[in-house]
Amino acid sequence: MSMSSKATRKIAIGAAALALTAAAVITPVAMTEEGPFAAFTNASYQSDAQGWPSVDWEALQAENPDVCAWITIPGTTIDHPIVQASSDAPDYYLKHDLSGEYDSWGTPYLEAECAERGILSSKAAFVYGHNMLDGSQFEPLVDYVDESFMDEHRKVWVQTPDGQKHSYDVFAATVVGAGERLKRTDFKNSADFASWRDMYYVNAEAVSSHTSPSWASRVLCLSTCSHHGLYKNERTVVWCMPSKDARDGGVKHG
């Protein structure tokens, strides 16, 4: 995509976002400072110097054995458990809560095709969550088309029940039509993976000024519905790569 085309698309995104804000009348759901899943974290919540929440995995998996991870994006309301979707019902958690009850809000979930290798080892791990327009679920992802927002919220933390803590860096945000076949979980080789990754990177609506994915051998893709006006039915996908350095202090990096 040419720079002029990117600029045109960014102007369109900004105009559409302003129009949506002006037109929408939304009664926000009250969000506690600790977040909607604070019952599954310890009382001190931010339990170490870096701010990683201490998750009560026993309680979470007693609630639902499908829980496979916890995701935190510091500075946003994203601080949620992630459940593993199954091949028998890959879209089940679009409309079911953590307890398995029907709920249009759903629960953030990992793509069923990633079940074998998991969120930390899949070549491309896709996590889906609703945009509820009130700051909950994955609503903050739509703001990543703003590069200043991306740079201010570029860290993504993922931890798993086996005690692993992995830090990721956001490197791009793309807006795609719902019918676009973006998702891939199998690749012929590293060159095939890099070609797929870079195709979306060079055409992204926003890219990080802090990092590029040239060395990344796997990615985490966070997806939600959006209303930027580029497509009638669209998704915003935030692309993350394992952090290359150890500045987060003692965490394991992929």
N, C-alpha and C positions, 0 to 999 in steps of 0.2 A: 504494500500500500504506500502511495506517495505521501510526503509530508503534508501537502495541501489537502489530500483526501482525509488524512487523519485529523487535521485541524477542522475541516468541515464537520466530521463526525463528532468531534468533541464539542463544537458549538451546538450541534443538534442535541447532544446529550444534555448539555447545560440548560438549554431552552426547555427541553421536555421535562427535566427535573423541576425547574421553576414552575412550569405550568401545572404539574402534578401537585406540587406543594400548595399552590394557590387554590386549586380546585378541591382538594381532598378535605373532608371534615372527619377527623378521626378522634375518637376518645381513647387516649392511651391507656393500656393496662398498667396498673401500678407495678413498678419494678423495684424490688428491694435492693439495697446497696450490695448485698451479698449474692444476689441472683436467684433465679427460681429453683435451682438445685442445691441450695446451700445445706439442705438437710443431709446431703451425702458427702459433705466435707467436714473437716474437724472444726471445733469452735473458734480457733484462731484464724481460720480460713486461709490467709496467706501465711504459710507455715515456714517459709525460708526467706533468705535475704533477697532472692530474686522475685518472690511473689507467687511461686507455684502453689496452687491449692493442694492441700493434703486430702486425697480422695478416700472415702470409706468404701473400698471396693467390695468388701463383704456385704454391706448393706445394699449397694447398687446391684450386685449380681444376685442377691436374694430377691430383690425387686424384679429383676429381669436378667436371666442368664445370657441374653443376647448382647449385653453391654460389653463392648470391646475396647473402648478408649474414652478419654476425656479431652476435650479441646478447649483451650483458653486463648483468646486474643486480647492481650493487655490493652486497656484503654477503651474497650468496647464492651457491649453486653453479651458477647459470645463467651460463654463459660458453661459448657454443656457436656453431658455424657453423649457418647455416640454408640448406636447399636449396630449390630451386623445384620444386614438383610440376608434372606435365604433365597436360594434358587427356586424354591417352591412358590414363594410369594415375594418377589423382588421389590414390589412397591407397597408392601404391607404397612410400613412405618410412615408412609405419606399421610395416613389418616388413623394412626393409632399412637397412643401416648406410651410413656415408659412402662406403665403397668399393663399394657396390652388392651386398654379400653379404647373404644372408638373415640377419636378426637380429630377434628379437622386441622388442628395445629400440627399434628404429627410429632415425630421425633427425629432429630438429625441421624442419618444412617449411612453406613458404608456400603457401597455398591456390592451386590451379591457376588459378582465375579471376582472380587478381591478377598473372598473369604479364605481361600487356601493360604495365601501369603500374608494376609492381614494388612492393617493400615500402615505399618512401619516398613514393610518389606515389598509391597506391591510396586511394580514399576511405575504404574500410574494409579494412585488410590483416589477414587472419587467419593466425596461425601456430599450428601444432599440435605438441604433443610429449607423449610418454608420462609418466605419473607412476609411477616405479619404486619408490617407497616407501623408498628408501635414500639420498635426498638428491640423486640424479642426475636427468638430463634436466629435465623441467619440474615435478618434485615440489614445489619451493618455492612454486609458484603457489597451492596450496591454502591456504596460510597467509594469503593476502590478504583472507580474510573477517574477519580480525582487524584492526580499523582502526589499532591501534597498530603492528602489523607493517607495514601499508601505509604509514603515515607515515614509518617508519624505513627503508623500502626503496622509496621512491617514484620513484627515478630509474631509467630504462631507457635503455641506450645501444645504438644500432644503427649499424653502419658497413657500407659496401658496397665492392665491388672497385674502383669508380671513385674512391675516396678520400673519399667523403662520410661525415661523422660527424654523426648526428642524435641529440639528447637528447629523451627523452619523460618525461612525468610520469604516474604512475598516478593515475587519478581515481575508479575504482570496481572492485568485484569482484562478479560475479553467479554464482549457481549455477542451472543449468538442466538439465532433463531431456534425455537424449540425443536424444529425438525432436523437441525444440523447434526450430523453423525460425528460429534466431537469425541465422544467416549471411545477410548481404546484401552484395553488391559493386557493384550498380548502383542508382542513385537518380534520380528524375525531376528533382530540383532541390535546392537547398540546404535548402529547407523540409522536403522529404521526408526528407533525411538527418538533419536536426536532430530531427525527430519520432521517427524510429527510434532514434537515439542516446539521446534523453531518456527514451523509454519504458523503456529498461533502466536508465538512471541513477536514476530516481525509485523503481524497484523493486529496487535493488541490495541485496545483503546487507551491503555495507560501502562507504562513500564517503570520499574524502580530506578532511581538514580543511584542506588547503593549497591546493586548486585545485578548480574546477568546469569542466565542459566547455562552458560557454555560448558561448564564442567559437571552439571547435575546429571546423575545417572538414574534418578527417579524423581517423581513429582507428586505432590498432594494437590488435588483440585477440589475446591470448595464451591458448590453451585447452589444458586437460588433463583427464583423468579424475579424479574425486574421490569421496570417501566420507563426506560430511558427514551423510548420512542424510535429506536432503530429497527425494530421488528414488531409485528402485531402481537406475537407471542414469543417472548424472549427470555433468556437466562443470562445472568452475570456469573462468570466463572473466575474465581481468584486462584492464581497459580502460585504454588509455594515449593520451595526446594530446601533440602536439609541445610542447616547453617554450617558454614565452612569453618568457623572459628569456635573457640570455647569461651567466649566472653560471658556466657550465661552462668558459668560457674558450676562445674561438676556434673552437668547433664550429659547424657549420651547423645552424640550426633550421628546421623546416618551417613 
